């Protein structure tokens, strides 16, 4: 699950780096990247704070704590307004993350 979060963050940074220009109510590529990175860092810290399961019996408890973190991270990133030229790509990545 940590790989999914890291992949999501990496893809968002790449998407933000590809953008240029700025619309009135949309974030600039730099602002979007900064805010998305802040969200990712916050949730990565929360995920790392969870004790990793050592037995199969502990996996259920871990997943029940980790899934809300992923949901929160995706929701906060979805609330950001990326530059319009890669809105579709960001939406696609977030949808894939939700399906994971």
Long-range contacts (C-beta under 8 A, 24 or more apart in sequence): 1-47, 1-63, 1-66, 1-70, 2-44, 2-47, 2-48, 4-70, 4-97, 4-100, 5-40, 5-43, 5-44, 5-47, 5-70, 5-73, 6-44, 8-40, 8-73, 8-74, 8-77, 8-93, 8-94, 8-97, 9-36, 9-37, 9-40, 9-44, 11-93, 12-36, 12-37, 12-40, 12-77, 12-90, 12-93, 13-37, 15-82, 15-86, 15-89, 15-90, 15-93, 16-82, 16-86, 18-85, 18-86, 18-89, 19-82, 19-83, 19-85, 19-86, 20-83, 20-85, 21-83, 21-85, 22-83, 23-83, 23-84, 25-81, 26-81, 26-82, 26-83, 26-84, 27-80, 27-81, 27-82, 27-83, 28-83, 29-83, 32-80, 32-81, 32-82, 32-83, 35-80, 36-77, 36-80, 39-73, 39-76, 39-77, 39-80, 40-73, 40-77, 42-73, 43-69, 43-70, 43-72, 43-73, 43-76, 70-97, 74-98
